Amino acid sequence: MEDSMHSQKNSPACFLRWSVSKVTDRLYAVAATVDGKEYDFVGNFKSVREAQQAGRRYAEDLVHNSMAGGRLSLKQQPLAA
């Protein structure tokens, strides 16, 4: 039991968040982050609802991609030289 608790403490945390910013009356920009520091531009959308859906979809895609060894898993571990 102690070994499993120790391995959980050393596991990297996942930080998925997106933000929606109003650009104009009918334009909303979405940015997302996987580490809380660097944000990726997701896109511009015509409504808050579309923007929120895009942010949610982007976060879900990052999670699925990380399970396959994609971008999210690479951000959490430094690349070997």
SULWO-V820151 format. One line per field, one symbol per residue. ss: DSSP state (H for helix, E for strand, - for the rest). A space follows every 50 residues. Layout:
BEGIN
ss->???
END
This chain:
BEGIN
ss->-HHHHHHHH-------EEEEEEEE--EEEEEEE-----EEEEEEE--HHH HHHHHHHHHHHHHHHHH---HHHHHH-----
END
